[in-house]
Amino acid sequence: MNLRMGHGAALAVCVALFAGAIAGCVGKRERTAENRAAMPGPRMQEVGPFRIAVRNLPETPSVGDNKLMITLRDTLGAPVPGAAVEAVISMPAMGAMPRMESRGAVKEVAPGIYEATYGVAMAGEWDVDLTIRDKEGAAARAAYRLSTSLKGLAFSGGTRPSSPPGAAQAGAGESESDVPGTVLIDPSRRQAIGVRTAPVDIRDLQAMIRAAGRVAYDETRRAEISLKFSGWVRDIKVDYTGKTVQAGEVLFTAYSPELVSTQQEYLMAPGVGAEGVDSAADPASRELAHAARLRLLRWDIPASEIDAIARVGVPIEELPIVAPVGGVVLEKSVVRGSSFTAGQTLYKIAPTHPVWVIANVYPYELPLVRPGMAATILTPFLPERSRRGRVAFVSPYLDPETRTAQVRIEVPNARGDLKPDMFLDVVLDSPLGKRLAVPESAVLYVGDRRIVFVDLGDGRLTPREVTLGAKAGDYYVVVSGLKSGEIVVISGNFLVAAESRLKSAAQKW
């Protein structure tokens, strides 16, 4: 081989070698960009007529210079070269701090692969808006969120994907992707922020109302002892307040001159014999006897006592006064030797079995309360820690001081251990039947509205306003806004709300 060559030939060889070196460097740079874009990372998102994937370098954004590696393809997966890509990274104004913005310097480093260099002025969360237009004029927009404390970017929406020719119209679930606030969170990020979901199901619900209660005497069984004649107390049997008495037990004996004279008139009346009114007497005598007997009966003298007077033939000077009901003596206004007048209240007696428990229920709970419903009385300080009762009455008005309504519950108290004015806890059980229910943890409060995040599949979470009914345990009755089988977020929904810019989108929902 001849190693000699002319100057022209040598120059041609040098130029060829230099061109090859440049081509190798360019090819290496293109392969590096392709490798960076092809590294495992976020999934491709469909926006308009494009499929797009965006990776941040470094993976966790930092204050200072950063890069976005943008992979752009068409719906068939082919690279889209020569597109005009704009990248705007911004942070909204907060208080006295003005809005901050960084426009990325975008260049195409390989067919369909674009690199956007941008700067971050401070730590925090930033919005990333990408605007894409290809050579044919097709355009789309994609929005992301990035944080200097988290890896990667979160897709937060964009132009609705184009339907392929001949495809059916989008269903209800797809159109819901356009709702303001809809976000797309990939599985790894869901796990990082603790997002959990649960289905909306038909459940057999039972509402539980807890209220403070107070023990009271049964007013329908209380009794007052007063006489229809005047006199004096001779001998007193029940001599202190709080004593328990039985129905028919003697309380005291009474002497009344008026009563004695009326007995004498009865004994002296014609037609009264040892057995009472003599049926063999003439009609006039029987009428006088009946009139005298009727006078004693109207003074509440028992018929047995009147018959005893007729048999003995002597007026009873000390008439025994008995308790009309059993219970506890609430008041006693006489002692031995006291005088009394007709109509004066001498004793007050109230039964202790059963008793009333008066519970105070708030207005929003009243629609769930009705007479006859079961109630549980909690008495942890007694050997019987709980007992059952029934609602007997619901007050038609509210207490003006507590703004609550009184609910009366009848409770057995055979042992008498529930004392009047004792405070205890009441639980009212109101069966709601089989109803569509959503977990309480799924509900977010936005002003006077209730919002849940519905999982549309493929990582999409959309906010939806719901109307709720009664609360039953850890669930709310769903009046409208959800259907059985839909999946809702039950944990991490506050972070999802932040991702969807809940506050800024609240007025659009």
C-alpha positions as CSV (number, residue, x, y, z in Angstrom):
1,M,0.0,0.0,0.0
2,N,1.4,3.4,-1.0
3,L,1.5,5.7,2.1
4,R,2.3,8.7,0.0
5,M,-0.5,11.0,-1.1
6,G,-0.9,14.5,-2.3
7,H,-1.8,17.5,-0.2
8,G,-5.4,17.5,-1.7
9,A,-6.0,13.9,-0.8
10,A,-4.7,14.5,2.8
11,L,-7.0,17.4,3.2
12,A,-10.0,15.4,2.0
13,V,-9.3,12.6,4.5
14,C,-9.1,15.1,7.4
15,V,-12.4,16.7,6.4
16,A,-14.1,13.3,6.3
17,L,-12.7,12.3,9.7
18,F,-13.9,15.6,11.3
19,A,-17.4,15.2,9.8
20,G,-17.6,11.7,11.2
21,A,-16.6,12.9,14.6
22,I,-19.2,15.6,14.6
23,A,-21.9,13.2,13.4
24,G,-20.9,10.8,16.2
25,C,-21.2,13.5,18.8
26,V,-24.6,14.6,17.5
27,G,-25.8,11.0,17.4
28,K,-24.5,10.4,20.9
29,R,-26.3,13.6,22.1
30,E,-29.5,12.5,20.4
31,R,-29.3,9.0,21.9
32,T,-28.7,10.5,25.4
33,A,-31.8,12.7,25.1
34,E,-33.8,9.6,23.8
35,N,-32.4,7.6,26.7
36,R,-33.4,10.3,29.3
37,A,-36.9,10.5,27.8
38,A,-37.2,6.7,27.7
39,M,-36.2,6.2,31.4
40,P,-39.0,4.7,33.5
41,G,-41.2,7.6,34.7
42,P,-44.7,9.0,34.3
43,R,-47.2,7.4,32.0
44,M,-48.2,9.0,28.7
45,Q,-51.2,11.4,28.9
46,E,-53.6,11.9,26.1
47,V,-54.3,15.6,25.4
48,G,-56.0,16.7,22.2
49,P,-54.4,14.8,19.3
50,F,-51.2,14.1,21.2
51,R,-49.7,11.7,23.7
52,I,-47.3,13.4,26.1
53,A,-45.0,12.3,28.9
54,V,-43.0,14.8,31.0
55,R,-40.1,14.1,33.3
56,N,-38.3,16.7,35.5
57,L,-34.5,16.7,35.8
58,P,-33.6,16.4,38.6
59,E,-36.5,14.1,39.6
60,T,-37.2,16.2,42.7
61,P,-37.3,19.9,41.5
62,S,-34.8,22.2,43.2
63,V,-34.5,25.9,43.7
64,G,-32.5,27.1,40.7
65,D,-32.2,25.6,37.2
66,N,-34.2,22.6,36.2
67,K,-35.1,20.8,33.0
68,L,-38.3,19.3,31.6
69,M,-37.8,16.4,29.2
70,I,-41.0,16.3,27.1
71,T,-41.8,13.3,24.9
72,L,-44.4,14.1,22.3
73,R,-46.2,11.5,20.1
74,D,-49.3,11.3,18.0
75,T,-52.3,9.0,18.9
76,L,-50.6,6.1,17.0
77,G,-47.4,6.4,19.0
78,A,-45.2,8.1,16.3
79,P,-42.9,10.9,17.4
80,V,-44.1,14.5,16.6
81,P,-41.0,16.5,15.4
82,G,-40.9,20.2,14.7
83,A,-43.7,21.2,17.1
84,A,-43.9,24.5,18.8
85,V,-43.8,23.8,22.6
86,E,-44.2,26.5,25.2
87,A,-43.6,25.8,28.9
88,V,-44.7,28.3,31.6
89,I,-43.9,27.5,35.3
90,S,-45.7,29.8,37.7
91,M,-46.7,30.2,41.3
92,P,-49.9,32.2,42.0
93,A,-49.9,35.4,44.1
94,M,-50.2,34.7,47.9
95,G,-50.9,37.6,50.2
96,A,-48.3,40.4,49.6
97,M,-46.2,38.1,47.4
98,P,-46.8,38.7,43.7
99,R,-47.2,36.0,41.1
100,M,-44.0,34.4,40.0
101,E,-43.4,33.0,36.6
102,S,-40.6,31.3,34.7
103,R,-40.8,30.6,30.9
104,G,-38.8,27.6,29.8
105,A,-36.3,27.8,27.0
106,V,-37.5,24.9,24.8
107,K,-35.5,23.1,22.1
108,E,-35.9,19.9,20.3
109,V,-33.1,17.5,21.1
110,A,-34.4,14.5,19.2
111,P,-37.4,13.7,17.0
112,G,-40.4,14.2,19.2
113,I,-38.3,14.9,22.3
114,Y,-38.1,18.5,23.7
115,E,-36.0,19.9,26.5
116,A,-37.3,23.0,28.4
117,T,-34.8,24.7,30.8
118,Y,-36.5,26.8,33.5
119,G,-35.7,28.3,36.8
120,V,-37.4,28.0,40.3
121,A,-37.1,31.0,42.5
122,M,-38.2,29.5,45.7
123,A,-39.3,26.3,47.3
124,G,-43.0,25.3,47.2
125,E,-45.6,24.1,44.7
126,W,-45.6,25.4,41.1
127,D,-48.0,25.1,38.2
128,V,-46.6,23.9,34.9
129,D,-48.6,24.8,31.7
130,L,-47.5,23.3,28.4
131,T,-48.9,24.6,25.1
132,I,-48.3,22.4,22.0
133,R,-48.8,23.1,18.3
134,D,-47.6,20.8,15.5
135,K,-46.7,21.7,11.9
136,E,-50.3,21.1,10.7
137,G,-51.7,23.5,13.3
138,A,-53.2,21.0,15.7
139,A,-52.9,22.3,19.3
140,A,-53.4,21.1,22.8
141,R,-52.7,22.1,26.4
142,A,-51.5,20.1,29.3
143,A,-51.2,21.2,33.0
144,Y,-49.1,19.7,35.7
145,R,-48.2,20.4,39.3
146,L,-44.7,20.1,40.8
147,S,-43.3,20.5,44.3
148,T,-39.8,21.0,45.5
149,S,-40.5,18.5,48.2
150,L,-41.9,15.7,46.0
151,K,-40.5,13.6,43.2
152,G,-42.0,14.0,39.7
153,L,-44.9,15.9,38.3
154,A,-48.7,15.3,38.8
155,F,-50.9,15.7,35.8
156,S,-53.8,18.0,36.6
157,G,-55.7,18.2,33.3
158,G,-55.6,19.4,29.8
159,T,-57.3,19.4,26.4
160,R,-59.8,16.6,26.0
161,P,-58.4,13.7,24.0
162,S,-59.5,13.6,20.4
163,S,-61.8,10.7,19.5
164,P,-60.5,8.4,16.7
165,P,-62.5,8.3,13.5
166,G,-65.6,6.2,13.8
167,A,-65.4,6.0,17.6
168,A,-68.5,6.1,19.7
169,Q,-69.4,9.2,21.6
170,A,-67.7,9.6,25.0
171,G,-69.7,8.2,27.9
172,A,-70.6,9.9,31.0
173,G,-67.5,8.8,32.8
174,E,-65.2,10.3,30.1
175,S,-67.0,13.6,29.9
176,E,-66.6,13.9,33.6
177,S,-62.8,14.3,33.0
178,D,-63.5,17.8,31.9
179,V,-65.0,18.9,35.2
180,P,-62.8,21.7,36.8
181,G,-60.6,20.2,39.5
182,T,-60.3,16.7,37.9
183,V,-56.8,15.4,38.6
184,L,-54.8,12.4,37.5
185,I,-52.7,10.8,40.1
186,D,-50.6,7.7,39.3
187,P,-50.5,4.7,41.6
188,S,-47.1,5.5,43.1
189,R,-48.1,9.0,44.0
190,R,-51.4,7.7,45.4
191,Q,-49.5,5.4,47.7
192,A,-47.1,8.3,48.7
193,I,-50.0,10.6,49.8
194,G,-52.1,7.8,51.3
195,V,-55.1,7.8,49.0
196,R,-57.6,5.0,49.7
197,T,-60.9,4.4,48.1
198,A,-64.2,2.6,48.9
199,P,-67.4,1.8,46.9
200,V,-70.7,3.5,47.5
201,D,-73.1,0.8,48.5
202,I,-76.7,0.1,49.7
203,R,-76.4,-0.4,53.5
204,D,-78.8,-1.3,56.3
205,L,-78.4,1.9,58.4
206,Q,-79.4,2.8,61.9
207,A,-79.0,6.3,63.2
208,M,-77.8,6.7,66.8
209,I,-78.7,9.9,68.7
210,R,-76.9,10.5,72.0
211,A,-78.4,12.9,74.5
212,A,-78.1,14.0,78.1
213,G,-81.0,12.7,80.2
214,R,-82.5,13.5,83.7
215,V,-84.7,11.1,85.8
216,A,-88.1,12.4,86.8
217,Y,-91.3,11.0,88.4
218,D,-94.1,9.8,86.2
219,E,-96.5,12.7,86.4
220,T,-99.4,10.6,85.3
221,R,-99.2,8.5,88.4
222,R,-98.6,11.2,91.0
223,A,-101.3,11.8,93.7
224,E,-102.2,14.5,96.2
225,I,-104.2,13.8,99.4
226,S,-106.7,16.4,100.4
227,L,-110.0,16.0,102.3
228,K,-113.5,17.5,101.6
229,F,-114.1,18.4,105.2
230,S,-112.2,20.2,107.9
231,G,-110.8,18.7,111.1
232,W,-107.7,17.7,113.0
233,V,-105.0,15.0,112.7
234,R,-105.3,12.5,115.6
235,D,-102.7,9.9,114.9
236,I,-100.1,10.1,112.1
237,K,-98.6,6.9,110.6
238,V,-96.5,8.2,107.7
239,D,-94.5,10.9,109.5
240,Y,-91.6,11.9,107.3
241,T,-91.0,13.0,103.7
242,G,-89.3,10.4,101.4
243,K,-91.0,7.4,103.1
244,T,-92.2,4.7,100.7
245,V,-95.8,3.8,101.1
246,Q,-98.1,1.2,99.5
247,A,-101.5,1.8,97.9
248,G,-104.1,1.5,100.7
249,E,-101.7,2.1,103.5
250,V,-103.0,4.3,106.3
251,L,-101.3,7.8,106.3
252,F,-103.1,9.3,109.4
253,T,-106.4,9.3,111.3
254,A,-108.7,12.4,111.1
255,Y,-111.3,13.8,113.5
256,S,-114.0,16.1,112.2
257,P,-117.1,17.3,114.1
258,E,-118.8,17.8,110.8
259,L,-118.0,14.2,109.8
260,V,-119.2,12.8,113.2
261,S,-122.5,14.7,112.9
262,T,-123.1,13.4,109.4
263,Q,-122.5,9.8,110.6
264,Q,-125.1,10.3,113.3
265,E,-127.6,11.6,110.8
266,Y,-127.0,8.5,108.7
267,L,-127.5,6.2,111.7
268,M,-130.6,8.0,112.8
269,A,-132.2,8.0,109.4
270,P,-135.3,5.8,109.0
271,G,-134.6,2.8,106.9
272,V,-131.0,2.3,108.0
273,G,-130.3,-1.1,109.7
274,A,-127.3,-3.2,110.7
275,E,-126.8,-4.1,107.0
276,G,-127.1,-0.6,105.7
277,V,-130.2,0.7,103.9
278,D,-133.1,-1.7,104.7
279,S,-134.8,-2.7,101.5
280,A,-138.0,-3.5,103.5
281,A,-138.4,0.1,104.6
282,D,-141.0,2.3,103.0
283,P,-139.8,4.4,100.0
284,A,-139.6,7.7,102.0
285,S,-137.4,6.1,104.7
286,R,-135.1,4.5,102.0
287,E,-134.8,7.8,100.3
288,L,-133.6,9.5,103.5
289,A,-131.2,6.7,104.2
290,H,-129.8,6.9,100.6
291,A,-129.3,10.7,100.9
292,A,-127.4,10.4,104.2
293,R,-125.2,7.6,102.7
294,L,-124.6,9.5,99.5
295,R,-123.3,12.5,101.6
296,L,-120.7,10.3,103.2
297,L,-119.7,8.8,99.9
298,R,-119.2,12.3,98.4
299,W,-116.8,13.0,101.2
300,D,-114.8,10.1,99.9
301,I,-115.7,7.8,102.9
302,P,-115.2,4.3,101.5
303,A,-118.4,2.2,101.2
304,S,-116.8,-0.4,103.5
305,E,-116.4,2.2,106.2
306,I,-120.0,3.3,105.9
307,D,-121.2,-0.4,106.2
308,A,-119.0,-0.8,109.3
309,I,-120.6,2.3,110.8
310,A,-124.1,0.8,110.2
311,R,-123.1,-2.5,111.8
312,V,-121.5,-1.0,114.9
313,G,-124.2,1.7,115.2
314,V,-121.7,4.2,116.5
315,P,-120.0,7.1,114.5
316,I,-116.2,6.7,113.9
317,E,-114.4,9.6,115.4
318,E,-110.9,8.7,114.1
319,L,-111.4,8.1,110.3
320,P,-108.3,6.4,108.7
321,I,-107.0,8.2,105.6
322,V,-105.2,5.8,103.2
323,A,-102.8,6.4,100.3
324,P,-104.5,6.2,96.9
325,V,-101.3,5.1,95.1
326,G,-98.0,3.5,96.1
327,G,-94.7,5.5,95.9
328,V,-92.6,8.0,97.7
329,V,-93.9,10.8,99.9
330,L,-92.8,14.0,98.2
331,E,-94.5,16.4,100.6
332,K,-96.1,16.2,104.0
333,S,-97.8,19.3,105.4
334,V,-99.3,18.0,108.7
335,V,-98.1,16.6,112.0
336,R,-99.9,15.0,114.9
337,G,-102.6,17.5,116.2
338,S,-102.5,19.7,113.0
339,S,-105.7,21.2,111.9
340,F,-106.7,21.1,108.3
341,T,-109.4,22.6,106.1
342,A,-111.3,21.2,103.2
343,G,-109.2,21.2,100.0
344,Q,-105.9,21.6,101.8
345,T,-103.1,19.5,100.4
346,L,-101.8,17.2,103.1
347,Y,-99.6,14.7,101.3
348,K,-98.0,14.4,97.8
349,I,-97.1,10.9,96.6
350,A,-95.3,9.8,93.4
351,P,-94.5,6.3,92.2
352,T,-90.9,5.2,91.5
353,H,-91.7,2.4,89.0
354,P,-91.7,3.2,86.2
355,V,-89.9,6.6,86.0
356,W,-89.5,9.1,83.2
357,V,-86.1,10.0,81.7
358,I,-86.2,13.4,80.0
359,A,-83.7,13.7,77.2
360,N,-82.7,16.9,75.5
361,V,-82.5,16.5,71.7
362,Y,-81.2,19.1,69.2
363,P,-83.5,20.3,66.4
364,Y,-81.5,18.7,63.6
365,E,-82.0,15.3,65.3
366,L,-85.7,15.6,65.9
367,P,-86.8,14.3,62.5
368,L,-85.3,10.9,63.5
369,V,-87.2,10.7,66.8
370,R,-90.7,9.4,67.1
371,P,-92.9,7.9,69.9
372,G,-92.5,4.2,70.4
373,M,-88.8,4.0,69.3
374,A,-86.3,2.1,71.4
375,A,-84.0,3.9,73.8
376,T,-81.0,2.7,75.9
377,I,-80.3,4.3,79.2
378,L,-76.6,4.2,80.2
379,T,-76.0,3.9,83.9
380,P,-72.3,2.9,84.4
381,F,-72.4,3.9,88.0
382,L,-75.1,1.3,88.8
383,P,-74.8,-2.5,88.9
384,E,-77.2,-2.6,85.9
385,R,-75.0,-0.6,83.5
386,S,-77.8,-0.1,80.9
387,R,-81.5,-0.6,80.6
388,R,-84.1,-0.3,77.9
389,G,-87.0,2.1,77.5
390,R,-89.4,3.5,75.0
391,V,-90.0,7.0,73.8
392,A,-93.5,8.0,75.0
393,F,-93.7,11.7,74.1
394,V,-91.8,14.3,72.0
395,S,-92.3,17.9,73.1
396,P,-93.9,20.1,70.4
397,Y,-91.7,23.1,71.3
398,L,-88.1,23.9,72.2
399,D,-86.7,25.1,75.4
400,P,-85.8,28.8,74.8
401,E,-82.6,28.6,76.8
402,T,-81.1,25.3,75.6
403,R,-82.7,25.3,72.1
404,T,-83.5,21.6,72.6
405,A,-86.7,19.6,72.7
406,Q,-87.6,17.3,75.5
407,V,-88.1,13.7,74.7
408,R,-89.8,11.6,77.4
409,I,-88.8,8.0,77.8
410,E,-90.5,5.5,80.1
411,V,-88.0,3.3,81.9
412,P,-88.7,0.4,84.3
413,N,-87.3,1.0,87.8
414,A,-88.4,-2.0,90.0
415,R,-85.4,-1.7,92.3
416,G,-85.8,2.1,92.6
417,D,-82.2,2.8,91.9
418,L,-83.0,5.5,89.4
419,K,-83.5,8.5,91.5
420,P,-85.3,11.7,90.4
421,D,-83.0,14.4,89.1
422,M,-80.2,11.9,88.5
423,F,-78.3,12.7,85.3
424,L,-77.4,9.9,82.8
425,D,-76.8,9.3,79.1
426,V,-79.5,8.3,76.6
427,V,-79.0,6.6,73.2
428,L,-81.9,6.6,70.8
429,D,-81.8,4.0,68.0
430,S,-83.6,5.1,64.8
431,P,-83.6,2.4,62.0
432,L,-83.2,4.1,58.6
433,G,-83.6,0.9,56.5
434,K,-81.6,0.0,53.4
435,R,-80.2,3.3,52.0
436,L,-77.4,4.3,49.6
437,A,-74.6,5.4,51.9
438,V,-71.2,7.1,51.6
439,P,-68.4,6.9,54.3
440,E,-68.2,10.0,56.4
441,S,-64.4,10.3,55.7
442,A,-65.1,10.7,52.0
443,V,-67.0,14.0,52.5
444,L,-65.3,17.4,52.3
445,Y,-67.1,20.6,53.4
446,V,-66.9,23.5,50.9
447,G,-69.0,26.3,52.4
448,D,-72.6,25.0,52.5
449,R,-71.9,22.2,50.0
450,R,-70.6,18.7,50.4
451,I,-68.0,17.4,48.0
452,V,-66.6,13.9,47.4
453,F,-63.9,12.8,44.9
454,V,-65.0,10.1,42.6
455,D,-62.5,7.6,41.1
456,L,-63.2,7.5,37.3
457,G,-60.5,4.9,36.6
458,D,-57.1,5.3,34.9
459,G,-55.9,7.4,37.9
460,R,-58.5,10.2,37.3
461,L,-60.2,11.7,40.4
462,T,-63.0,14.2,39.9
463,P,-64.8,16.3,42.5
464,R,-68.6,16.0,42.7
465,E,-71.2,17.8,44.8
466,V,-73.6,15.5,46.8
467,T,-76.7,16.0,48.8
468,L,-76.6,14.1,52.1
469,G,-79.2,12.9,54.5
470,A,-79.0,11.6,58.1
471,K,-75.8,10.4,59.6
472,A,-75.7,6.8,60.7
473,G,-72.6,5.8,62.5
474,D,-69.6,6.3,60.1
475,Y,-71.9,6.8,57.1
476,Y,-74.1,9.4,55.5
477,V,-77.3,8.7,53.6
478,V,-76.9,9.8,50.0
479,V,-79.9,11.8,48.7
480,S,-78.4,12.7,45.3
481,G,-75.0,13.0,43.5
482,L,-73.8,9.4,43.7
483,K,-74.8,6.0,42.4
484,S,-74.4,2.5,43.9
485,G,-71.0,1.0,42.9
486,E,-69.2,4.3,42.3
487,I,-65.8,4.5,43.9
488,V,-65.0,7.5,46.2
489,V,-61.8,8.6,48.0
490,I,-62.0,8.0,51.7
491,S,-58.5,8.8,52.8
492,G,-56.0,11.4,51.6
493,N,-58.9,13.5,50.0
494,F,-57.5,16.7,51.5
495,L,-54.3,16.2,49.6
496,V,-56.3,15.3,46.5
497,A,-58.3,18.5,47.0
498,A,-55.0,20.5,47.2
499,E,-53.9,18.8,43.9
500,S,-57.1,19.8,42.2
501,R,-56.8,23.4,43.5
502,L,-60.1,22.9,45.4
503,K,-60.3,26.5,46.7
504,S,-59.7,28.1,43.4
505,A,-62.1,25.8,41.5
506,A,-64.8,25.8,44.3
507,Q,-67.0,28.3,42.5
508,K,-66.9,26.3,39.2
509,W,-68.2,23.1,40.8
